[in-house]
Amino acid sequence: MTNHVNFDVPERILLGPGPSMVHPRVLRALSQPVIGHLDPLFLAIMSDVQKLLRFVFQTENQLTIPVSGTGSAGMEAALCNFIEPGDEVIIGVNGYFGGRMRDMAERYGATVRRLERAWGDVFSPEEIEQELKKKPAKLVCLVHAETSTGALQQIEEIVKITHKHGALFLMDCVTSLGGVPVMVDSWGVDIAYSGTQKCLSCPPGLAPLTVNERARQVLHNRKTPVKNWYLDLTMIEHYWGDTRTYHHTAPISMNYALLEALKMVQEEGLEARFARHRRHAEMLWDGLEELGLKLHVPINHRLPSLTTVLIPEGVNDKEIRNRLLTEYNIEIAGGLGAFAGKVWRVGLMGYSSRRENLTLLLAALKILLK
Protein backbone atom coordinates (compact mmCIF):
# COMPACT_ATOMS: atom_id res chain seq x y z
CA MET A 1 0.00 0.00 0.00
CA THR A 2 1.34 3.42 -0.98
CA ASN A 3 1.95 5.92 1.81
CA HIS A 4 0.75 9.39 0.86
CA VAL A 5 1.89 12.69 2.33
CA ASN A 6 -0.66 14.19 4.74
CA PHE A 7 -2.16 17.15 2.88
CA ASP A 8 -3.70 18.84 5.92
CA VAL A 9 -1.86 22.16 5.57
CA PRO A 10 -1.97 24.44 8.64
CA GLU A 11 -2.94 28.10 8.25
CA ARG A 12 0.36 29.77 9.12
CA ILE A 13 0.74 33.37 10.25
CA LEU A 14 3.04 34.42 7.41
CA LEU A 15 5.20 37.33 8.57
CA GLY A 16 8.22 36.68 6.37
CA PRO A 17 9.30 38.32 3.10
CA GLY A 18 6.62 36.48 1.11
CA PRO A 19 4.35 34.86 0.40
CA SER A 20 1.98 36.83 2.57
CA MET A 21 -1.29 35.49 3.95
CA VAL A 22 -4.15 35.12 1.48
CA HIS A 23 -7.65 36.37 2.30
CA PRO A 24 -10.47 33.75 2.24
CA ARG A 25 -12.14 35.68 -0.60
CA VAL A 26 -9.05 35.17 -2.76
CA LEU A 27 -8.85 31.47 -1.84
CA ARG A 28 -12.51 31.05 -2.82
CA ALA A 29 -11.83 32.71 -6.17
CA LEU A 30 -8.90 30.33 -6.69
CA SER A 31 -11.24 27.34 -6.29
CA GLN A 32 -13.70 28.39 -9.03
CA PRO A 33 -14.13 25.97 -11.99
CA VAL A 34 -11.42 26.12 -14.64
CA ILE A 35 -12.51 27.37 -18.07
CA GLY A 36 -10.59 27.68 -21.32
CA HIS A 37 -7.98 30.40 -21.76
CA LEU A 38 -9.85 31.66 -24.86
CA ASP A 39 -13.33 31.33 -23.32
CA PRO A 40 -15.24 34.64 -23.71
CA LEU A 41 -15.68 34.80 -19.92
CA PHE A 42 -11.95 34.41 -19.33
CA LEU A 43 -11.19 37.06 -21.96
CA ALA A 44 -13.46 39.42 -20.00
CA ILE A 45 -11.63 38.49 -16.78
CA MET A 46 -8.34 39.34 -18.50
CA SER A 47 -9.64 42.82 -19.29
CA ASP A 48 -10.71 43.38 -15.67
CA VAL A 49 -7.32 42.19 -14.38
CA GLN A 50 -5.58 44.65 -16.70
CA LYS A 51 -7.77 47.58 -15.61
CA LEU A 52 -7.10 46.90 -11.94
CA LEU A 53 -3.36 46.39 -12.51
CA ARG A 54 -3.29 49.84 -14.14
CA PHE A 55 -5.00 51.12 -11.01
CA VAL A 56 -2.39 49.70 -8.60
CA PHE A 57 0.54 50.69 -10.86
CA GLN A 58 -1.09 54.15 -11.24
CA THR A 59 -0.63 54.06 -15.01
CA GLU A 60 -2.48 54.31 -18.29
CA ASN A 61 0.01 51.99 -20.02
CA GLN A 62 -1.75 49.76 -22.55
CA LEU A 63 0.84 47.03 -22.10
CA THR A 64 0.04 46.16 -18.48
CA ILE A 65 -0.26 42.43 -17.87
CA PRO A 66 0.29 39.63 -15.35
CA VAL A 67 3.23 37.60 -16.70
CA SER A 68 2.64 33.85 -16.30
CA GLY A 69 5.29 33.10 -13.70
CA THR A 70 6.57 34.31 -10.35
CA GLY A 71 8.22 37.67 -9.66
CA SER A 72 11.51 36.41 -11.10
CA ALA A 73 9.70 35.79 -14.42
CA GLY A 74 8.63 39.44 -14.28
CA MET A 75 12.26 40.45 -13.74
CA GLU A 76 13.36 38.28 -16.65
CA ALA A 77 10.61 39.62 -18.95
CA ALA A 78 11.55 43.20 -18.07
CA LEU A 79 15.20 42.56 -18.96
CA CYS A 80 15.15 40.11 -21.87
CA ASN A 81 12.77 42.22 -23.97
CA PHE A 82 14.88 45.38 -23.80
CA ILE A 83 18.43 44.01 -23.88
CA GLU A 84 20.36 43.13 -27.02
CA PRO A 85 23.95 41.87 -27.03
CA GLY A 86 26.39 44.67 -26.21
CA ASP A 87 23.79 47.06 -24.76
CA GLU A 88 25.10 49.23 -21.92
CA VAL A 89 23.01 48.63 -18.80
CA ILE A 90 23.48 50.32 -15.41
CA ILE A 91 22.27 48.23 -12.47
CA GLY A 92 22.28 49.37 -8.86
CA VAL A 93 23.22 46.52 -6.51
CA ASN A 94 22.47 47.23 -2.84
CA GLY A 95 21.03 43.83 -1.98
CA TYR A 96 20.31 40.33 -3.22
CA PHE A 97 17.82 41.20 -5.94
CA GLY A 98 19.92 43.90 -7.57
CA GLY A 99 22.49 41.13 -7.92
CA ARG A 100 19.92 38.86 -9.56
CA MET A 101 19.10 41.58 -12.11
CA ARG A 102 22.77 41.88 -12.95
CA ASP A 103 23.06 38.11 -13.43
CA MET A 104 20.07 38.00 -15.80
CA ALA A 105 21.21 41.03 -17.79
CA GLU A 106 24.66 39.52 -18.34
CA ARG A 107 23.10 36.27 -19.59
CA TYR A 108 21.30 38.27 -22.30
CA GLY A 109 24.59 39.80 -23.45
CA ALA A 110 24.40 43.21 -21.77
CA THR A 111 27.52 45.14 -20.86
CA VAL A 112 26.56 45.63 -17.22
CA ARG A 113 27.90 48.62 -15.30
CA ARG A 114 27.30 47.68 -11.69
CA LEU A 115 26.86 50.42 -9.09
CA GLU A 116 27.53 49.18 -5.57
CA ARG A 117 26.05 50.28 -2.27
CA ALA A 118 26.20 48.60 1.12
CA TRP A 119 23.22 46.36 1.83
CA GLY A 120 20.55 48.57 3.38
CA ASP A 121 21.79 51.77 1.71
CA VAL A 122 20.09 53.47 -1.25
CA PHE A 123 21.40 55.31 -4.32
CA SER A 124 21.47 59.08 -4.75
CA PRO A 125 20.44 60.87 -7.96
CA GLU A 126 23.95 62.35 -8.13
CA GLU A 127 25.73 59.01 -8.39
CA ILE A 128 23.35 57.81 -11.11
CA GLU A 129 23.97 61.02 -13.06
CA GLN A 130 27.72 60.72 -12.58
CA GLU A 131 27.64 57.22 -14.08
CA LEU A 132 25.50 58.32 -17.03
CA LYS A 133 27.89 61.20 -17.76
CA LYS A 134 30.77 58.75 -18.14
CA LYS A 135 29.07 56.90 -20.98
CA PRO A 136 25.49 56.61 -22.31
CA ALA A 137 23.41 53.59 -21.36
CA LYS A 138 20.27 51.96 -22.73
CA LEU A 139 18.80 51.00 -19.34
CA VAL A 140 19.09 52.11 -15.73
CA CYS A 141 17.72 49.46 -13.35
CA LEU A 142 16.99 49.87 -9.64
CA VAL A 143 15.10 47.95 -6.98
CA HIS A 144 12.40 50.16 -5.47
CA ALA A 145 11.91 47.95 -2.39
CA GLU A 146 14.83 45.60 -1.71
CA THR A 147 13.38 42.44 -0.14
CA SER A 148 16.73 41.32 1.22
CA THR A 149 17.39 44.50 3.20
CA GLY A 150 14.13 46.40 3.74
CA ALA A 151 15.45 49.56 2.05
CA LEU A 152 13.08 51.81 0.08
CA GLN A 153 14.71 53.61 -2.88
CA GLN A 154 13.54 57.07 -3.92
CA ILE A 155 12.81 56.94 -7.65
CA GLU A 156 11.33 60.11 -9.14
CA GLU A 157 14.45 62.31 -9.41
CA ILE A 158 16.54 59.40 -10.72
CA VAL A 159 13.99 58.76 -13.49
CA LYS A 160 14.27 62.39 -14.64
CA ILE A 161 18.06 62.10 -14.77
CA THR A 162 17.83 58.79 -16.63
CA HIS A 163 15.59 60.32 -19.31
CA LYS A 164 17.78 63.42 -19.58
CA HIS A 165 20.61 61.12 -20.64
CA GLY A 166 18.47 59.20 -23.13
CA ALA A 167 18.08 55.92 -21.22
CA LEU A 168 15.06 53.87 -20.16
CA PHE A 169 14.32 53.40 -16.45
CA LEU A 170 13.44 49.90 -15.18
CA MET A 171 12.04 49.40 -11.66
CA ASP A 172 11.66 46.30 -9.49
CA CYS A 173 8.62 46.90 -7.26
CA VAL A 174 8.04 43.32 -6.12
CA THR A 175 7.80 44.22 -2.41
CA SER A 176 6.25 47.67 -2.83
CA LEU A 177 3.29 47.34 -5.23
CA GLY A 178 0.11 47.65 -3.19
CA GLY A 179 1.96 48.47 0.03
CA VAL A 180 3.63 51.83 -0.61
CA PRO A 181 3.07 54.37 -3.42
CA VAL A 182 4.13 53.13 -6.86
CA MET A 183 3.43 55.98 -9.29
CA VAL A 184 4.49 54.65 -12.68
CA ASP A 185 3.10 57.49 -14.82
CA SER A 186 3.78 60.49 -12.58
CA TRP A 187 7.34 59.28 -11.88
CA GLY A 188 7.89 58.49 -15.57
CA VAL A 189 8.97 54.87 -15.03
CA ASP A 190 9.35 53.08 -18.38
CA ILE A 191 9.27 49.42 -17.26
CA ALA A 192 8.14 48.02 -13.90
CA TYR A 193 7.45 44.54 -12.63
CA SER A 194 6.20 43.01 -9.40
CA GLY A 195 4.89 39.76 -7.90
CA THR A 196 1.45 38.75 -6.69
CA GLN A 197 2.53 37.18 -3.37
CA LYS A 198 3.70 40.23 -1.44
CA CYS A 199 1.55 43.31 -0.73
CA LEU A 200 -1.20 42.17 -3.13
CA SER A 201 -1.73 39.06 -0.92
CA CYS A 202 -2.37 36.68 -3.78
CA PRO A 203 -0.65 33.27 -4.07
CA PRO A 204 2.69 33.28 -5.93
CA GLY A 205 2.50 32.51 -9.64
CA LEU A 206 1.95 35.75 -11.57
CA ALA A 207 4.17 38.79 -12.12
CA PRO A 208 2.42 42.11 -12.82
CA LEU A 209 4.34 44.03 -15.51
CA THR A 210 3.80 47.42 -17.11
CA VAL A 211 5.59 48.97 -20.09
CA ASN A 212 5.08 52.51 -21.40
CA GLU A 213 4.98 53.61 -25.03
CA ARG A 214 8.57 54.88 -24.99
CA ALA A 215 9.86 51.47 -23.97
CA ARG A 216 7.43 49.70 -26.29
CA GLN A 217 8.89 51.62 -29.22
CA VAL A 218 12.37 50.43 -28.21
CA LEU A 219 11.03 46.87 -28.05
CA HIS A 220 9.55 47.07 -31.55
CA ASN A 221 12.77 48.55 -32.98
CA ARG A 222 14.99 45.68 -31.80
CA LYS A 223 17.54 44.47 -34.34
CA THR A 224 17.47 40.89 -32.99
CA PRO A 225 14.65 38.63 -31.78
CA VAL A 226 13.93 38.51 -28.04
CA LYS A 227 16.09 35.66 -26.69
CA ASN A 228 13.33 34.22 -24.49
CA TRP A 229 10.38 32.82 -26.45
CA TYR A 230 8.05 32.31 -23.49
CA LEU A 231 8.51 35.89 -22.22
CA ASP A 232 8.67 37.63 -25.62
CA LEU A 233 6.37 40.64 -25.23
CA THR A 234 6.18 41.18 -29.00
CA MET A 235 4.04 38.01 -29.04
CA ILE A 236 2.46 38.15 -25.58
CA GLU A 237 1.12 41.68 -26.23
CA HIS A 238 -1.20 40.21 -28.89
CA TYR A 239 -2.71 37.75 -26.41
CA TRP A 240 -3.29 40.51 -23.85
CA GLY A 241 -4.17 43.06 -26.56
CA ASP A 242 -7.32 43.58 -28.60
CA THR A 243 -6.89 40.49 -30.81
CA ARG A 244 -6.44 38.02 -27.88
CA THR A 245 -4.25 35.86 -30.17
CA TYR A 246 -3.17 32.60 -28.51
CA HIS A 247 0.40 32.55 -27.17
CA HIS A 248 0.39 30.16 -24.20
CA THR A 249 -2.13 28.67 -21.81
CA ALA A 250 -2.56 31.29 -19.11
CA PRO A 251 -2.85 30.10 -15.48
CA ILE A 252 -6.63 30.43 -15.31
CA SER A 253 -7.12 29.95 -11.58
CA MET A 254 -4.29 32.30 -10.65
CA ASN A 255 -5.92 35.04 -12.70
CA TYR A 256 -9.19 34.47 -10.81
CA ALA A 257 -7.26 34.92 -7.56
CA LEU A 258 -5.43 38.01 -8.79
CA LEU A 259 -8.67 39.63 -9.93
CA GLU A 260 -10.22 39.13 -6.48
CA ALA A 261 -7.08 40.38 -4.71
CA LEU A 262 -7.01 43.49 -6.89
CA LYS A 263 -10.71 44.12 -6.22
CA MET A 264 -9.89 44.10 -2.51
CA VAL A 265 -7.10 46.64 -3.05
CA GLN A 266 -9.53 48.89 -4.91
CA GLU A 267 -12.22 48.51 -2.23
CA GLU A 268 -9.78 49.50 0.52
CA GLY A 269 -8.36 52.38 -1.53
CA LEU A 270 -4.67 52.91 -2.23
CA GLU A 271 -4.14 55.74 0.26
CA ALA A 272 -5.88 53.84 3.06
CA ARG A 273 -3.88 50.72 2.21
CA PHE A 274 -0.56 52.61 2.26
CA ALA A 275 -1.52 54.22 5.59
CA ARG A 276 -2.37 50.80 7.09
CA HIS A 277 1.00 49.37 6.05
CA ARG A 278 2.82 52.38 7.50
CA ARG A 279 0.83 52.41 10.75
CA HIS A 280 1.44 48.73 11.46
CA ALA A 281 5.11 48.98 10.47
CA GLU A 282 5.64 51.81 12.95
CA MET A 283 3.94 49.78 15.68
CA LEU A 284 6.25 46.88 14.86
CA TRP A 285 9.37 49.08 14.84
CA ASP A 286 8.48 50.62 18.20
CA GLY A 287 7.75 47.19 19.70
CA LEU A 288 11.01 45.67 18.44
CA GLU A 289 13.02 48.57 19.83
CA GLU A 290 11.25 48.23 23.20
CA LEU A 291 12.54 44.63 23.25
CA GLY A 292 16.06 46.00 22.82
CA LEU A 293 16.33 44.89 19.19
CA LYS A 294 18.04 47.07 16.57
CA LEU A 295 16.74 47.68 13.06
CA HIS A 296 19.20 47.65 10.17
CA VAL A 297 17.77 50.33 7.86
CA PRO A 298 17.58 54.00 8.94
CA ILE A 299 14.02 55.24 9.28
CA ASN A 300 14.35 57.81 6.46
CA HIS A 301 14.50 55.03 3.85
CA ARG A 302 13.00 52.09 5.76
CA LEU A 303 10.43 50.01 3.89
CA PRO A 304 7.10 49.61 5.74
CA SER A 305 6.32 46.22 4.21
CA LEU A 306 9.63 44.50 5.13
CA THR A 307 11.79 45.09 8.21
CA THR A 308 15.30 43.76 8.81
CA VAL A 309 16.07 43.12 12.49
CA LEU A 310 19.66 42.63 13.65
CA ILE A 311 19.99 39.32 15.50
CA PRO A 312 21.43 39.99 18.97
CA GLU A 313 24.82 38.60 19.93
CA GLY A 314 24.53 35.07 21.31
CA VAL A 315 21.04 34.42 19.90
CA ASN A 316 20.62 31.40 17.62
CA ASP A 317 18.91 32.54 14.42
CA LYS A 318 17.40 29.20 13.35
CA GLU A 319 16.36 28.19 16.87
CA ILE A 320 14.26 31.32 17.37
CA ARG A 321 12.65 31.00 13.92
CA ASN A 322 11.92 27.31 14.45
CA ARG A 323 10.34 27.98 17.85
CA LEU A 324 8.23 30.79 16.42
CA LEU A 325 6.94 28.32 13.83
CA THR A 326 6.39 25.30 16.08
CA GLU A 327 5.17 27.07 19.23
CA TYR A 328 3.35 30.11 17.79
CA ASN A 329 2.64 29.12 14.16
CA ILE A 330 4.48 32.29 12.98
CA GLU A 331 6.85 32.36 10.03
CA ILE A 332 9.59 34.97 9.75
CA ALA A 333 12.71 34.61 7.59
CA GLY A 334 16.46 34.76 8.02
CA GLY A 335 18.84 36.81 5.95
CA LEU A 336 19.87 36.18 2.34
CA GLY A 337 23.41 36.24 0.99
CA ALA A 338 25.60 38.64 2.96
CA PHE A 339 22.90 38.88 5.65
CA ALA A 340 22.59 35.12 6.32
CA GLY A 341 22.63 34.55 10.09
CA LYS A 342 22.80 38.30 10.76
CA VAL A 343 19.21 39.51 10.38
CA TRP A 344 15.61 38.41 10.61
CA ARG A 345 13.28 39.63 7.91
CA VAL A 346 9.78 40.45 9.11
CA GLY A 347 7.09 41.17 6.53
CA LEU A 348 3.83 42.99 7.16
CA MET A 349 2.34 42.80 3.69
CA GLY A 350 -1.22 42.91 2.44
CA TYR A 351 -3.52 40.63 4.46
CA SER A 352 -0.64 39.83 6.84
CA SER A 353 -0.41 43.50 7.85
CA ARG A 354 -2.81 43.32 10.79
CA ARG A 355 -2.46 44.50 14.37
CA GLU A 356 -3.20 41.08 15.88
CA ASN A 357 -0.33 39.53 13.90
CA LEU A 358 2.34 42.00 14.94
CA THR A 359 1.08 41.97 18.57
CA LEU A 360 1.40 38.18 18.72
CA LEU A 361 4.87 38.29 17.13
CA LEU A 362 6.14 40.86 19.63
CA ALA A 363 4.72 38.88 22.56
CA ALA A 364 6.28 35.66 21.28
CA LEU A 365 9.69 37.30 20.75
CA LYS A 366 9.57 38.75 24.25
CA ILE A 367 9.19 35.24 25.68
CA LEU A 368 11.67 33.52 23.37
CA LEU A 369 14.44 36.12 23.75
CA LYS A 370 14.40 35.89 27.56
C-alpha positions as CSV (number, residue, x, y, z in Angstrom):
1,M,0.0,0.0,0.0
2,T,1.3,3.4,-1.0
3,N,1.9,5.9,1.8
4,H,0.8,9.4,0.9
5,V,1.9,12.7,2.3
6,N,-0.7,14.2,4.7
7,F,-2.2,17.2,2.9
8,D,-3.7,18.8,5.9
9,V,-1.9,22.2,5.6
10,P,-2.0,24.4,8.6
11,E,-2.9,28.1,8.3
12,R,0.4,29.8,9.1
13,I,0.7,33.4,10.3
14,L,3.0,34.4,7.4
15,L,5.2,37.3,8.6
16,G,8.2,36.7,6.4
17,P,9.3,38.3,3.1
18,G,6.6,36.5,1.1
19,P,4.4,34.9,0.4
20,S,2.0,36.8,2.6
21,M,-1.3,35.5,3.9
22,V,-4.2,35.1,1.5
23,H,-7.7,36.4,2.3
24,P,-10.5,33.8,2.2
25,R,-12.1,35.7,-0.6
26,V,-9.0,35.2,-2.8
27,L,-8.9,31.5,-1.8
28,R,-12.5,31.0,-2.8
29,A,-11.8,32.7,-6.2
30,L,-8.9,30.3,-6.7
31,S,-11.2,27.3,-6.3
32,Q,-13.7,28.4,-9.0
33,P,-14.1,26.0,-12.0
34,V,-11.4,26.1,-14.6
35,I,-12.5,27.4,-18.1
36,G,-10.6,27.7,-21.3
37,H,-8.0,30.4,-21.8
38,L,-9.9,31.7,-24.9
39,D,-13.3,31.3,-23.3
40,P,-15.2,34.6,-23.7
41,L,-15.7,34.8,-19.9
42,F,-11.9,34.4,-19.3
43,L,-11.2,37.1,-22.0
44,A,-13.5,39.4,-20.0
45,I,-11.6,38.5,-16.8
46,M,-8.3,39.3,-18.5
47,S,-9.6,42.8,-19.3
48,D,-10.7,43.4,-15.7
49,V,-7.3,42.2,-14.4
50,Q,-5.6,44.7,-16.7
51,K,-7.8,47.6,-15.6
52,L,-7.1,46.9,-11.9
53,L,-3.4,46.4,-12.5
54,R,-3.3,49.8,-14.1
55,F,-5.0,51.1,-11.0
56,V,-2.4,49.7,-8.6
57,F,0.5,50.7,-10.9
58,Q,-1.1,54.2,-11.2
59,T,-0.6,54.1,-15.0
60,E,-2.5,54.3,-18.3
61,N,0.0,52.0,-20.0
62,Q,-1.8,49.8,-22.6
63,L,0.8,47.0,-22.1
64,T,0.0,46.2,-18.5
65,I,-0.3,42.4,-17.9
66,P,0.3,39.6,-15.3
67,V,3.2,37.6,-16.7
68,S,2.6,33.9,-16.3
69,G,5.3,33.1,-13.7
70,T,6.6,34.3,-10.3
71,G,8.2,37.7,-9.7
72,S,11.5,36.4,-11.1
73,A,9.7,35.8,-14.4
74,G,8.6,39.4,-14.3
75,M,12.3,40.4,-13.7
76,E,13.4,38.3,-16.6
77,A,10.6,39.6,-19.0
78,A,11.6,43.2,-18.1
79,L,15.2,42.6,-19.0
80,C,15.2,40.1,-21.9
81,N,12.8,42.2,-24.0
82,F,14.9,45.4,-23.8
83,I,18.4,44.0,-23.9
84,E,20.4,43.1,-27.0
85,P,23.9,41.9,-27.0
86,G,26.4,44.7,-26.2
87,D,23.8,47.1,-24.8
88,E,25.1,49.2,-21.9
89,V,23.0,48.6,-18.8
90,I,23.5,50.3,-15.4
91,I,22.3,48.2,-12.5
92,G,22.3,49.4,-8.9
93,V,23.2,46.5,-6.5
94,N,22.5,47.2,-2.8
95,G,21.0,43.8,-2.0
96,Y,20.3,40.3,-3.2
97,F,17.8,41.2,-5.9
98,G,19.9,43.9,-7.6
99,G,22.5,41.1,-7.9
100,R,19.9,38.9,-9.6
101,M,19.1,41.6,-12.1
102,R,22.8,41.9,-13.0
103,D,23.1,38.1,-13.4
104,M,20.1,38.0,-15.8
105,A,21.2,41.0,-17.8
106,E,24.7,39.5,-18.3
107,R,23.1,36.3,-19.6
108,Y,21.3,38.3,-22.3
109,G,24.6,39.8,-23.5
110,A,24.4,43.2,-21.8
111,T,27.5,45.1,-20.9
112,V,26.6,45.6,-17.2
113,R,27.9,48.6,-15.3
114,R,27.3,47.7,-11.7
115,L,26.9,50.4,-9.1
116,E,27.5,49.2,-5.6
117,R,26.1,50.3,-2.3
118,A,26.2,48.6,1.1
119,W,23.2,46.4,1.8
120,G,20.5,48.6,3.4
121,D,21.8,51.8,1.7
122,V,20.1,53.5,-1.3
123,F,21.4,55.3,-4.3
124,S,21.5,59.1,-4.8
125,P,20.4,60.9,-8.0
126,E,24.0,62.4,-8.1
127,E,25.7,59.0,-8.4
128,I,23.3,57.8,-11.1
129,E,24.0,61.0,-13.1
130,Q,27.7,60.7,-12.6
131,E,27.6,57.2,-14.1
132,L,25.5,58.3,-17.0
133,K,27.9,61.2,-17.8
134,K,30.8,58.7,-18.1
135,K,29.1,56.9,-21.0
136,P,25.5,56.6,-22.3
137,A,23.4,53.6,-21.4
138,K,20.3,52.0,-22.7
139,L,18.8,51.0,-19.3
140,V,19.1,52.1,-15.7
141,C,17.7,49.5,-13.4
142,L,17.0,49.9,-9.6
143,V,15.1,47.9,-7.0
144,H,12.4,50.2,-5.5
145,A,11.9,47.9,-2.4
146,E,14.8,45.6,-1.7
147,T,13.4,42.4,-0.1
148,S,16.7,41.3,1.2
149,T,17.4,44.5,3.2
150,G,14.1,46.4,3.7
151,A,15.4,49.6,2.0
152,L,13.1,51.8,0.1
153,Q,14.7,53.6,-2.9
154,Q,13.5,57.1,-3.9
155,I,12.8,56.9,-7.6
156,E,11.3,60.1,-9.1
157,E,14.4,62.3,-9.4
158,I,16.5,59.4,-10.7
159,V,14.0,58.8,-13.5
160,K,14.3,62.4,-14.6
161,I,18.1,62.1,-14.8
162,T,17.8,58.8,-16.6
163,H,15.6,60.3,-19.3
164,K,17.8,63.4,-19.6
165,H,20.6,61.1,-20.6
166,G,18.5,59.2,-23.1
167,A,18.1,55.9,-21.2
168,L,15.1,53.9,-20.2
169,F,14.3,53.4,-16.5
170,L,13.4,49.9,-15.2
171,M,12.0,49.4,-11.7
172,D,11.7,46.3,-9.5
173,C,8.6,46.9,-7.3
174,V,8.0,43.3,-6.1
175,T,7.8,44.2,-2.4
176,S,6.3,47.7,-2.8
177,L,3.3,47.3,-5.2
178,G,0.1,47.7,-3.2
179,G,2.0,48.5,0.0
180,V,3.6,51.8,-0.6
181,P,3.1,54.4,-3.4
182,V,4.1,53.1,-6.9
183,M,3.4,56.0,-9.3
184,V,4.5,54.7,-12.7
185,D,3.1,57.5,-14.8
186,S,3.8,60.5,-12.6
187,W,7.3,59.3,-11.9
188,G,7.9,58.5,-15.6
189,V,9.0,54.9,-15.0
190,D,9.3,53.1,-18.4
191,I,9.3,49.4,-17.3
192,A,8.1,48.0,-13.9
193,Y,7.5,44.5,-12.6
194,S,6.2,43.0,-9.4
195,G,4.9,39.8,-7.9
196,T,1.5,38.8,-6.7
197,Q,2.5,37.2,-3.4
198,K,3.7,40.2,-1.4
199,C,1.5,43.3,-0.7
200,L,-1.2,42.2,-3.1
201,S,-1.7,39.1,-0.9
202,C,-2.4,36.7,-3.8
203,P,-0.6,33.3,-4.1
204,P,2.7,33.3,-5.9
205,G,2.5,32.5,-9.6
206,L,2.0,35.7,-11.6
207,A,4.2,38.8,-12.1
208,P,2.4,42.1,-12.8
209,L,4.3,44.0,-15.5
210,T,3.8,47.4,-17.1
211,V,5.6,49.0,-20.1
212,N,5.1,52.5,-21.4
213,E,5.0,53.6,-25.0
214,R,8.6,54.9,-25.0
215,A,9.9,51.5,-24.0
216,R,7.4,49.7,-26.3
217,Q,8.9,51.6,-29.2
218,V,12.4,50.4,-28.2
219,L,11.0,46.9,-28.0
220,H,9.5,47.1,-31.5
221,N,12.8,48.5,-33.0
222,R,15.0,45.7,-31.8
223,K,17.5,44.5,-34.3
224,T,17.5,40.9,-33.0
225,P,14.6,38.6,-31.8
226,V,13.9,38.5,-28.0
227,K,16.1,35.7,-26.7
228,N,13.3,34.2,-24.5
229,W,10.4,32.8,-26.4
230,Y,8.1,32.3,-23.5
231,L,8.5,35.9,-22.2
232,D,8.7,37.6,-25.6
233,L,6.4,40.6,-25.2
234,T,6.2,41.2,-29.0
235,M,4.0,38.0,-29.0
236,I,2.5,38.2,-25.6
237,E,1.1,41.7,-26.2
238,H,-1.2,40.2,-28.9
239,Y,-2.7,37.7,-26.4
240,W,-3.3,40.5,-23.9
241,G,-4.2,43.1,-26.6
242,D,-7.3,43.6,-28.6
243,T,-6.9,40.5,-30.8
244,R,-6.4,38.0,-27.9
245,T,-4.3,35.9,-30.2
246,Y,-3.2,32.6,-28.5
247,H,0.4,32.6,-27.2
248,H,0.4,30.2,-24.2
249,T,-2.1,28.7,-21.8
250,A,-2.6,31.3,-19.1
251,P,-2.8,30.1,-15.5
252,I,-6.6,30.4,-15.3
253,S,-7.1,30.0,-11.6
254,M,-4.3,32.3,-10.7
255,N,-5.9,35.0,-12.7
256,Y,-9.2,34.5,-10.8
257,A,-7.3,34.9,-7.6
258,L,-5.4,38.0,-8.8
259,L,-8.7,39.6,-9.9
260,E,-10.2,39.1,-6.5
261,A,-7.1,40.4,-4.7
262,L,-7.0,43.5,-6.9
263,K,-10.7,44.1,-6.2
264,M,-9.9,44.1,-2.5
265,V,-7.1,46.6,-3.0
266,Q,-9.5,48.9,-4.9
267,E,-12.2,48.5,-2.2
268,E,-9.8,49.5,0.5
269,G,-8.4,52.4,-1.5
270,L,-4.7,52.9,-2.2
271,E,-4.1,55.7,0.3
272,A,-5.9,53.8,3.1
273,R,-3.9,50.7,2.2
274,F,-0.6,52.6,2.3
275,A,-1.5,54.2,5.6
276,R,-2.4,50.8,7.1
277,H,1.0,49.4,6.0
278,R,2.8,52.4,7.5
279,R,0.8,52.4,10.7
280,H,1.4,48.7,11.5
281,A,5.1,49.0,10.5
282,E,5.6,51.8,13.0
283,M,3.9,49.8,15.7
284,L,6.3,46.9,14.9
285,W,9.4,49.1,14.8
286,D,8.5,50.6,18.2
287,G,7.8,47.2,19.7
288,L,11.0,45.7,18.4
289,E,13.0,48.6,19.8
290,E,11.2,48.2,23.2
291,L,12.5,44.6,23.2
292,G,16.1,46.0,22.8
293,L,16.3,44.9,19.2
294,K,18.0,47.1,16.6
295,L,16.7,47.7,13.1
296,H,19.2,47.6,10.2
297,V,17.8,50.3,7.9
298,P,17.6,54.0,8.9
299,I,14.0,55.2,9.3
300,N,14.4,57.8,6.5
301,H,14.5,55.0,3.9
302,R,13.0,52.1,5.8
303,L,10.4,50.0,3.9
304,P,7.1,49.6,5.7
305,S,6.3,46.2,4.2
306,L,9.6,44.5,5.1
307,T,11.8,45.1,8.2
308,T,15.3,43.8,8.8
309,V,16.1,43.1,12.5
310,L,19.7,42.6,13.7
311,I,20.0,39.3,15.5
312,P,21.4,40.0,19.0
313,E,24.8,38.6,19.9
314,G,24.5,35.1,21.3
315,V,21.0,34.4,19.9
316,N,20.6,31.4,17.6
317,D,18.9,32.5,14.4
318,K,17.4,29.2,13.3
319,E,16.4,28.2,16.9
320,I,14.3,31.3,17.4
321,R,12.7,31.0,13.9
322,N,11.9,27.3,14.4
323,R,10.3,28.0,17.9
324,L,8.2,30.8,16.4
325,L,6.9,28.3,13.8
326,T,6.4,25.3,16.1
327,E,5.2,27.1,19.2
328,Y,3.4,30.1,17.8
329,N,2.6,29.1,14.2
330,I,4.5,32.3,13.0
331,E,6.8,32.4,10.0
332,I,9.6,35.0,9.7
333,A,12.7,34.6,7.6
334,G,16.5,34.8,8.0
335,G,18.8,36.8,5.9
336,L,19.9,36.2,2.3
337,G,23.4,36.2,1.0
338,A,25.6,38.6,3.0
339,F,22.9,38.9,5.6
340,A,22.6,35.1,6.3
341,G,22.6,34.6,10.1
342,K,22.8,38.3,10.8
343,V,19.2,39.5,10.4
344,W,15.6,38.4,10.6
345,R,13.3,39.6,7.9
346,V,9.8,40.5,9.1
347,G,7.1,41.2,6.5
348,L,3.8,43.0,7.2
349,M,2.3,42.8,3.7
350,G,-1.2,42.9,2.4
351,Y,-3.5,40.6,4.5
352,S,-0.6,39.8,6.8
353,S,-0.4,43.5,7.9
354,R,-2.8,43.3,10.8
355,R,-2.5,44.5,14.4
356,E,-3.2,41.1,15.9
357,N,-0.3,39.5,13.9
358,L,2.3,42.0,14.9
359,T,1.1,42.0,18.6
360,L,1.4,38.2,18.7
361,L,4.9,38.3,17.1
362,L,6.1,40.9,19.6
363,A,4.7,38.9,22.6
364,A,6.3,35.7,21.3
365,L,9.7,37.3,20.8
366,K,9.6,38.7,24.3
367,I,9.2,35.2,25.7
368,L,11.7,33.5,23.4
369,L,14.4,36.1,23.7
370,K,14.4,35.9,27.6
